[in-house]
Amino acid sequence: MRDVVRVELHPAGVAFSVERGAPLRNALSAHGLEFPCSGRERCGGCRIRTISGLAAITPDDSAFFSEADLAAGWRLGCHLCAGESLTLEVDQWKPTILGDDTAGPARNTTGLGVAVDLGTTTVVAQLLDLQTGQVLGVQSNLNPQAAYGSDIMSRMENAMHGADLTAPIRSCVGAMIRDLAEGRASQIAEVVLVGNTVMHHLFCGLDVAPLSHVPFQSSSSGEQQLSPLILGWNLSPEAKVRFLSAIGGFVGSDILAGIVAVGLNRGPQLRALIDLGTNGEIAIGNETGILCASTAAGTAFEAGNISMGMRAVTGAISHVSLRGKELCCSVIGDTEPCGLCGSGLVDAVACLLEGQEIRASGRFSQKAPALSIAGEVRLTQRDVRELQLAKGAIAAGVRILLDRWGAAMGDVEAIYLSGAFGNYVSAQSAIRIGLLAFDAKRIHAAGNTALRGAKTLLTQRYEDVLRICRHVSLASDPRFQETFAESLAFPELPSSEQSPVQRLVREMAG
């Protein structure tokens, strides 16, 4: 008889059983806990708190947490084992899932279709009536590959060392489609999936090794058609399952779908689509051509690798404003602040720049281990550096693509920010830290453009769009490193906003 123990997750109200002494990593991943560094004990992003039950303290726990934190029950989830029944606090790591409730285009055919946005963190699927375009249902889930790291590089490394990252994601999407169909699976005529290039390769069972080194290109990045039988999905054998083509490098079909969703390929106006995620993707163009690039922004925009970073859930500081010299914080759930989500991080740094507590170089104006934001929430010098690296990568990518266009920032008529972070970040704060250098009136939160575009591409072809897209490899651009270095600093305050003393100090320093 198996010796099992019970694990409860609060406040989610979820419980499950595992064998005594078994590692909890896979089970915790299935319920929302991420492992940003793939369990290498480097980041602390998988920290959890034991509410009841005894969880052994490992050497890695002792190296990461203070004695007070250990006594309060904090542990690293990546090596937590269930020696006895446990109650764990993990709800703070459940991600915000961004859907899209707009209808898809209608077509002169009967049957059902499914559009899937296969994201690195989350997966969203929608069932549509192909004849009317009406959305009949939606399912969302965590990407089960998160157990192998929150970033695509960690997942590629695990895949190349033999880990199976294909079967779990196929099973996840298949289960979502089954739940959506509710007995109508035989009526599903087509399934369209979009995602970044690594998600494309891992879902389709393709070798990711070519994407792991310069020039970061794969000959298998085109559209992949898979049979429901091979996927293990209970659909009609005639049902088409298509994972749409990537544009090139790490610019995947999620950006292709986004281009279609915002109409970047229509009209003469120069416009931009920017996905502010771990793998920052940028597309700039019009009906004559679109330049696309990706840049490794890191996890700062999602508050990963930030000392008190967390998802946008209860307890997260989501917005920060400056009133006089005081920071005023909005906390999700109107409760005591536990940490900073991505939008709160950008706001906080923007406010601290305005208050001259952070210099343009990124260094703190006064010697201090951390700056207080609200309650026990602090911002460290390393946190600021993480944000500088992320915003510098995006800003440099935008500059290089515009240079190739022979255009300036002011020539871009509209900038669409896609994804969850882009949906909630303050345009003014993004401008203040130098992430974006556009007029705030031209910046628009565009939501889940990947899902919206996937719904359109259930009924429309995309070859004409793909034909005018050109991938730009920033890694091979000789100007990228210099442009990136130039983009790390925060914008200086205009001289008119500096006090006479500040201007004198700067003049003396110059």
C-alpha positions as CSV (number, residue, x, y, z in Angstrom):
1,M,0.0,0.0,0.0
2,R,1.3,3.4,-1.0
3,D,2.4,5.8,1.9
4,V,0.9,9.1,0.8
5,V,0.6,12.5,2.4
6,R,-1.8,15.3,1.7
7,V,-0.8,18.7,0.4
8,E,-3.1,21.7,0.6
9,L,-2.6,25.0,-1.3
10,H,-4.0,28.1,0.3
11,P,-5.8,30.3,-0.4
12,A,-6.5,28.5,-3.7
13,G,-8.4,25.8,-1.9
14,V,-6.6,23.0,-3.9
15,A,-5.5,19.7,-2.3
16,F,-3.7,16.7,-3.7
17,S,-1.8,13.6,-2.5
18,V,1.7,12.5,-3.2
19,E,4.0,9.8,-1.9
20,R,5.7,10.6,1.4
21,G,9.2,12.1,0.7
22,A,8.4,12.8,-3.0
23,P,9.6,16.1,-4.5
24,L,6.7,18.5,-5.0
25,R,8.1,20.4,-8.0
26,N,5.9,18.9,-10.7
27,A,2.7,19.1,-8.6
28,L,3.4,22.7,-7.6
29,S,4.1,23.6,-11.2
30,A,0.7,22.2,-12.2
31,H,-1.0,24.6,-9.7
32,G,0.8,27.8,-10.6
33,L,4.2,27.9,-9.0
34,E,6.9,28.8,-11.5
35,F,10.6,27.8,-11.4
36,P,12.3,30.8,-13.1
37,C,15.8,29.4,-13.0
38,S,14.6,25.8,-13.6
39,G,15.4,24.7,-10.1
40,R,19.1,25.8,-9.9
41,E,18.5,27.7,-6.6
42,R,19.6,30.9,-8.2
43,C,16.7,33.3,-8.1
44,G,14.2,32.5,-5.3
45,G,11.3,33.0,-7.7
46,C,9.7,29.7,-6.4
47,R,9.6,30.6,-2.8
48,I,6.6,29.4,-0.8
49,R,5.5,29.5,2.8
50,T,4.6,26.5,4.9
51,I,1.5,27.3,7.0
52,S,1.3,24.0,8.7
53,G,3.4,20.9,8.8
54,L,7.2,20.6,8.9
55,A,9.2,21.1,5.8
56,A,12.9,20.2,6.1
57,I,15.3,23.1,5.7
58,T,17.8,22.4,2.9
59,P,21.3,24.0,2.6
60,D,19.9,26.0,-0.3
61,D,17.1,27.3,1.9
62,S,19.6,28.4,4.5
63,A,21.7,30.1,1.8
64,F,18.8,32.1,0.4
65,F,16.6,32.9,3.4
66,S,17.3,34.7,6.7
67,E,16.8,32.8,10.0
68,A,13.6,34.8,10.6
69,D,12.3,33.9,7.1
70,L,13.1,30.2,7.7
71,A,11.3,30.3,11.1
72,A,8.3,31.9,9.4
73,G,8.1,28.9,7.1
74,W,9.7,30.2,3.8
75,R,11.3,27.6,1.6
76,L,12.4,27.2,-2.0
77,G,9.8,25.2,-3.9
78,C,12.3,23.7,-6.3
79,H,13.6,21.2,-3.8
80,L,10.7,20.9,-1.4
81,C,9.7,17.4,-0.5
82,A,6.6,16.1,1.3
83,G,7.9,14.4,4.4
84,E,4.5,14.8,6.0
85,S,1.2,16.5,5.2
86,L,1.6,20.2,4.4
87,T,-0.4,23.3,4.0
88,L,1.4,25.8,1.7
89,E,0.7,29.4,0.7
90,V,1.2,29.6,-3.1
91,D,-1.6,31.7,-4.5
92,Q,0.6,34.7,-5.1
93,W,2.2,32.9,-8.0
94,K,-1.0,32.3,-10.1
95,P,-0.6,34.3,-13.3
96,T,-2.9,36.8,-14.9
97,I,-4.3,35.2,-18.1
98,L,-5.2,37.7,-20.8
99,G,-8.0,36.6,-23.1
100,D,-9.8,38.3,-25.9
101,D,-13.6,38.1,-26.3
102,T,-13.9,39.6,-29.8
103,A,-15.5,37.5,-32.5
104,G,-13.6,36.0,-35.4
105,P,-14.4,36.6,-39.0
106,A,-17.3,34.5,-40.4
107,R,-16.8,32.2,-43.4
108,N,-19.1,30.3,-45.7
109,T,-18.7,27.0,-44.0
110,T,-20.1,25.0,-41.1
111,G,-18.3,23.5,-38.2
112,L,-16.2,24.5,-35.3
113,G,-12.7,25.9,-35.0
114,V,-10.3,26.4,-32.1
115,A,-7.7,29.2,-31.8
116,V,-4.9,28.6,-29.4
117,D,-2.4,31.1,-28.0
118,L,0.4,28.9,-26.7
119,G,2.4,31.3,-24.5
120,T,5.5,30.6,-22.5
121,T,3.6,31.0,-19.2
122,T,0.0,30.5,-20.1
123,V,-2.2,28.8,-22.7
124,V,-5.5,30.2,-23.9
125,A,-7.9,28.4,-26.3
126,Q,-11.2,29.6,-27.7
127,L,-13.9,27.6,-29.5
128,L,-15.6,29.4,-32.4
129,D,-18.5,28.8,-34.8
130,L,-16.7,29.1,-38.1
131,Q,-19.9,30.2,-39.9
132,T,-20.6,33.2,-37.7
133,G,-17.3,33.8,-36.0
134,Q,-19.0,33.7,-32.6
135,V,-16.9,32.7,-29.6
136,L,-18.6,29.7,-28.0
137,G,-16.2,29.1,-25.1
138,V,-12.8,29.8,-23.7
139,Q,-10.3,27.7,-21.7
140,S,-7.1,28.9,-20.0
141,N,-4.3,27.0,-18.3
142,L,-0.7,27.3,-17.1
143,N,1.9,26.0,-19.5
144,P,3.1,22.7,-17.9
145,Q,6.6,23.3,-19.2
146,A,7.1,26.0,-16.5
147,A,8.5,23.2,-14.3
148,Y,11.6,23.4,-16.6
149,G,12.1,27.2,-16.2
150,S,10.1,30.3,-16.9
151,D,12.2,31.4,-19.8
152,I,12.7,29.8,-23.2
153,M,16.4,29.3,-22.9
154,S,16.0,27.2,-19.8
155,R,13.4,25.1,-21.5
156,M,15.6,24.6,-24.6
157,E,18.5,23.5,-22.4
158,N,16.3,21.0,-20.6
159,A,14.9,19.7,-23.9
160,M,18.4,19.3,-25.3
161,H,19.4,17.3,-22.2
162,G,16.6,14.8,-22.8
163,A,13.6,16.2,-20.9
164,D,10.3,15.6,-22.6
165,L,8.6,19.0,-23.0
166,T,6.4,17.9,-25.9
167,A,4.0,15.4,-24.4
168,P,2.9,17.6,-21.5
169,I,2.0,20.6,-23.7
170,R,0.2,18.4,-26.3
171,S,-1.7,16.8,-23.4
172,C,-2.6,20.2,-21.9
173,V,-3.9,21.7,-25.1
174,G,-5.8,18.5,-26.0
175,A,-7.5,18.5,-22.6
176,M,-8.5,22.1,-23.0
177,I,-10.0,21.4,-26.5
178,R,-11.9,18.4,-25.0
179,D,-13.4,20.5,-22.3
180,L,-14.3,23.2,-24.8
181,A,-16.0,20.8,-27.2
182,E,-18.3,19.3,-24.5
183,G,-19.2,16.3,-26.7
184,R,-18.9,18.2,-30.0
185,A,-15.3,17.2,-30.8
186,S,-16.4,15.5,-34.1
187,Q,-17.6,19.0,-35.3
188,I,-14.2,20.6,-34.9
189,A,-12.8,21.2,-38.4
190,E,-9.7,23.1,-37.7
191,V,-7.3,24.0,-34.8
192,V,-4.8,26.9,-35.3
193,L,-2.0,27.4,-32.8
194,V,0.3,30.4,-32.5
195,G,3.3,30.9,-30.2
196,N,6.9,31.9,-30.1
197,T,9.5,29.8,-32.1
198,V,10.5,27.7,-29.1
199,M,6.9,26.9,-28.2
200,H,6.4,26.0,-31.9
201,H,9.3,23.6,-31.9
202,L,8.6,22.0,-28.6
203,F,4.9,21.4,-29.4
204,C,5.7,20.0,-32.8
205,G,8.5,17.8,-31.5
206,L,11.2,19.5,-33.4
207,D,14.9,19.9,-32.5
208,V,15.5,23.2,-30.7
209,A,19.3,22.9,-30.9
210,P,19.6,25.3,-33.9
211,L,17.8,28.0,-31.8
212,S,20.3,27.7,-29.0
213,H,23.3,29.2,-30.8
214,V,24.2,31.9,-33.4
215,P,22.6,32.6,-35.8
216,F,19.5,31.4,-33.8
217,Q,17.8,30.1,-36.9
218,S,16.0,26.8,-37.6
219,S,15.1,25.3,-41.0
220,S,11.9,23.9,-39.3
221,S,10.2,27.2,-38.4
222,G,7.6,27.0,-41.1
223,E,3.9,25.9,-40.7
224,Q,3.6,22.5,-39.2
225,Q,0.5,20.3,-39.8
226,L,-0.1,17.5,-37.3
227,S,-2.8,14.8,-37.3
228,P,-5.1,14.5,-34.3
229,L,-4.1,10.8,-34.0
230,I,-0.4,11.6,-33.5
231,L,-1.3,14.3,-31.0
232,G,-3.6,11.8,-29.1
233,W,-6.6,14.1,-29.5
234,N,-10.1,12.7,-29.9
235,L,-11.0,14.7,-33.0
236,S,-12.2,13.7,-36.4
237,P,-9.3,12.2,-38.5
238,E,-10.1,14.9,-41.1
239,A,-9.6,17.8,-38.6
240,K,-6.7,20.1,-39.5
241,V,-4.3,21.0,-36.8
242,R,-1.9,23.8,-37.8
243,F,0.9,25.5,-35.9
244,L,1.5,28.6,-37.9
245,S,4.8,29.7,-39.3
246,A,7.3,31.7,-37.3
247,I,8.7,34.8,-39.0
248,G,12.3,34.1,-38.2
249,G,14.7,33.5,-35.3
250,F,12.8,33.9,-32.1
251,V,10.0,36.0,-33.8
252,G,7.2,33.5,-33.8
253,S,3.7,33.1,-35.2
254,D,2.3,34.9,-32.1
255,I,3.8,38.1,-33.6
256,L,2.6,37.1,-37.1
257,A,-0.9,36.8,-35.6
258,G,-0.5,40.1,-33.7
259,I,0.5,41.9,-37.0
260,V,-2.8,40.7,-38.5
261,A,-4.8,41.6,-35.4
262,V,-3.7,45.3,-35.3
263,G,-3.5,45.6,-39.1
264,L,0.2,46.5,-39.2
265,N,0.3,45.3,-42.8
266,R,-2.6,47.6,-43.9
267,G,-2.2,51.2,-44.8
268,P,0.9,53.5,-45.5
269,Q,1.3,54.7,-41.9
270,L,4.4,53.4,-40.1
271,R,3.3,51.6,-36.9
272,A,4.8,49.3,-34.3
273,L,3.8,46.2,-32.4
274,I,5.9,45.4,-29.3
275,D,5.5,42.4,-27.0
276,L,7.1,43.2,-23.7
277,G,7.9,39.8,-22.4
278,T,10.9,37.6,-21.5
279,N,11.6,37.3,-25.2
280,G,10.8,40.9,-26.3
281,E,9.5,40.9,-29.9
282,I,9.2,44.0,-32.0
283,A,7.6,44.6,-35.4
284,I,7.7,48.0,-37.2
285,G,6.3,48.6,-40.7
286,N,3.3,49.2,-43.0
287,E,1.7,47.8,-46.1
288,T,5.0,47.8,-48.0
289,G,7.1,45.9,-45.5
290,I,7.5,45.0,-41.9
291,L,10.8,44.6,-40.0
292,C,10.8,42.2,-37.1
293,A,13.3,41.4,-34.3
294,S,13.5,39.7,-30.9
295,T,15.7,40.6,-28.0
296,A,16.3,38.8,-24.7
297,A,14.7,41.2,-22.3
298,G,14.8,38.8,-19.3
299,T,12.0,38.4,-16.8
300,A,12.0,41.8,-15.1
301,F,8.8,42.9,-16.9
302,E,7.1,40.0,-15.2
303,A,8.9,40.8,-11.9
304,G,11.1,37.7,-12.3
305,N,14.5,37.9,-10.7
306,I,13.3,40.9,-8.7
307,S,14.0,40.4,-5.0
308,M,10.4,41.1,-4.0
309,G,8.8,40.5,-7.4
310,M,5.5,38.6,-7.8
311,R,2.7,38.1,-10.2
312,A,-0.2,40.6,-10.5
313,V,-2.3,39.0,-7.8
314,T,-3.5,39.8,-4.3
315,G,-0.8,41.7,-2.4
316,A,1.1,42.9,-5.4
317,I,1.8,46.6,-5.8
318,S,0.5,47.3,-9.3
319,H,0.8,51.1,-9.5
320,V,2.9,53.7,-7.8
321,S,2.5,57.5,-8.0
322,L,4.4,60.4,-6.5
323,R,2.7,62.9,-4.3
324,G,5.1,65.5,-3.2
325,K,8.0,63.3,-1.9
326,E,5.7,60.4,-0.9
327,L,5.2,57.2,-2.9
328,C,1.5,56.3,-3.1
329,C,0.9,52.6,-3.9
330,S,-2.1,50.7,-5.3
331,V,-2.2,47.1,-4.0
332,I,-4.2,44.4,-5.7
333,G,-6.9,43.3,-3.3
334,D,-6.5,46.4,-1.0
335,T,-4.4,44.4,1.4
336,E,-0.9,44.6,2.9
337,P,1.7,44.8,0.1
338,C,3.7,41.7,-0.4
339,G,5.8,42.6,-3.4
340,L,5.9,44.3,-6.8
341,C,4.5,43.0,-10.1
342,G,5.9,44.3,-13.4
343,S,3.8,47.4,-13.8
344,G,4.4,48.4,-10.1
345,L,8.2,47.9,-10.6
346,V,8.2,50.3,-13.6
347,D,6.1,52.8,-11.8
348,A,8.3,52.6,-8.7
349,V,11.5,53.2,-10.6
350,A,9.9,56.1,-12.6
351,C,8.8,57.8,-9.3
352,L,12.2,57.3,-7.7
353,L,13.9,58.8,-10.7
354,E,11.5,61.8,-10.4
355,G,12.3,62.1,-6.8
356,Q,16.1,61.9,-7.5
357,E,16.5,58.9,-5.3
358,I,17.8,57.0,-8.3
359,R,20.3,58.6,-10.7
360,A,20.2,58.4,-14.5
361,S,23.0,55.8,-14.2
362,G,20.7,53.6,-12.2
363,R,22.7,54.0,-9.0
364,F,21.0,55.0,-5.7
365,S,21.6,58.7,-4.8
366,Q,22.3,57.7,-1.2
367,K,24.2,54.7,0.1
368,A,21.6,52.2,1.1
369,P,21.0,48.5,0.7
370,A,17.5,49.1,-0.6
371,L,14.8,51.8,-1.1
372,S,11.5,51.5,0.7
373,I,8.4,51.4,-1.5
374,A,5.6,50.5,0.9
375,G,5.3,48.5,4.1
376,E,8.0,45.8,4.0
377,V,8.4,46.0,0.2
378,R,11.9,47.2,-0.8
379,L,13.8,47.8,-4.1
380,T,17.4,46.8,-4.3
381,Q,20.2,48.1,-6.5
382,R,20.2,44.7,-8.3
383,D,16.5,45.1,-9.0
384,V,17.1,48.4,-10.7
385,R,19.9,46.8,-12.8
386,E,17.6,44.0,-13.9
387,L,15.0,46.5,-15.1
388,Q,17.8,48.5,-16.9
389,L,18.9,45.4,-18.8
390,A,15.3,44.6,-19.8
391,K,14.3,48.1,-20.9
392,G,17.7,48.6,-22.6
393,A,17.2,45.5,-24.8
394,I,13.8,46.7,-26.0
395,A,14.9,50.3,-26.5
396,A,17.9,49.2,-28.5
397,G,15.9,46.9,-30.7
398,V,13.4,49.6,-31.5
399,R,16.2,52.1,-32.4
400,I,17.9,49.6,-34.7
401,L,14.7,48.7,-36.6
402,L,13.9,52.4,-37.0
403,D,17.4,53.1,-38.3
404,R,16.9,50.4,-40.9
405,W,13.7,52.0,-41.9
406,G,15.4,55.4,-42.1
407,A,12.8,56.7,-39.7
408,A,12.7,58.5,-36.4
409,M,10.5,57.9,-33.3
410,G,8.2,60.7,-34.3
411,D,7.5,59.0,-37.6
412,V,5.7,56.1,-35.9
413,E,2.0,56.9,-36.0
414,A,0.9,54.2,-33.4
415,I,2.6,51.8,-31.0
416,Y,0.6,48.7,-29.9
417,L,1.7,47.0,-26.7
418,S,0.7,43.4,-26.6
419,G,0.5,40.9,-23.8
420,A,-0.4,41.2,-20.1
421,F,2.4,43.5,-19.1
422,G,1.8,45.8,-22.1
423,N,-1.9,45.9,-21.1
424,Y,-1.2,47.3,-17.6
425,V,2.0,49.2,-17.7
426,S,1.7,53.0,-17.5
427,A,2.8,54.6,-20.8
428,Q,4.1,57.6,-18.9
429,S,6.3,55.5,-16.6
430,A,7.5,53.5,-19.6
431,I,8.6,56.7,-21.2
432,R,10.2,58.0,-18.0
433,I,12.5,55.0,-17.6
434,G,13.4,55.1,-21.3
435,L,11.7,51.9,-22.2
436,L,9.6,53.7,-24.9
437,A,10.6,57.0,-26.5
438,F,7.3,57.8,-28.2
439,D,4.5,60.3,-27.6
440,A,2.3,58.8,-24.9
441,K,-0.8,59.6,-27.0
442,R,0.4,57.2,-29.7
443,I,0.9,54.3,-27.3
444,H,-2.0,51.8,-27.1
445,A,-2.6,48.7,-24.9
446,A,-3.6,46.1,-27.5
447,G,-4.4,43.1,-25.3
448,N,-3.9,39.5,-26.4
449,T,-3.2,40.2,-30.1
450,A,-1.8,36.7,-30.6
451,L,-5.2,35.1,-29.7
452,R,-7.2,37.7,-31.7
453,G,-5.0,37.2,-34.7
454,A,-5.2,33.4,-34.4
455,K,-9.0,33.7,-34.6
456,T,-8.7,35.6,-37.8
457,L,-6.2,33.1,-39.3
458,L,-8.7,30.2,-38.7
459,T,-10.5,31.5,-41.8
460,Q,-7.8,33.5,-43.6
461,R,-4.4,32.7,-45.1
462,Y,-1.4,34.7,-44.1
463,E,1.2,34.1,-46.9
464,D,0.9,37.7,-48.2
465,V,1.6,39.0,-44.7
466,L,4.5,36.7,-44.2
467,R,5.9,37.7,-47.6
468,I,6.4,41.3,-46.5
469,C,7.9,40.5,-43.1
470,R,11.7,40.5,-42.8
471,H,13.5,39.1,-39.8
472,V,16.4,41.2,-38.5
473,S,18.9,39.4,-36.3
474,L,20.0,41.9,-33.6
475,A,22.6,39.4,-32.4
476,S,24.5,39.8,-35.7
477,D,24.0,43.5,-36.0
478,P,27.4,45.2,-35.3
479,R,25.6,48.2,-33.7
480,F,23.5,46.3,-31.3
481,Q,25.9,46.1,-28.3
482,E,26.8,49.7,-28.6
483,T,23.2,50.8,-28.9
484,F,22.2,48.5,-26.0
485,A,24.9,50.0,-23.8
486,E,23.7,53.5,-24.7
487,S,20.1,52.5,-23.9
488,L,20.9,51.3,-20.3
489,A,20.9,54.7,-18.7
490,F,17.6,56.3,-17.6
491,P,16.6,59.6,-19.3
492,E,17.9,62.7,-17.4
493,L,15.4,65.1,-16.0
494,P,15.0,68.1,-18.3
495,S,17.2,70.9,-17.0
496,S,14.1,73.1,-16.4
497,E,12.9,70.6,-13.8
498,Q,16.2,70.5,-11.9
499,S,16.9,72.7,-8.9
500,P,19.7,75.3,-9.1
501,V,21.8,73.1,-6.8
502,Q,21.3,70.0,-9.0
503,R,22.2,72.0,-12.1
504,L,25.4,73.3,-10.4
505,V,26.4,69.9,-9.3
506,R,26.0,68.5,-12.8
507,E,27.9,71.4,-14.3
508,M,30.8,70.8,-11.9
509,A,30.7,67.1,-12.6
510,G,30.8,67.8,-16.3
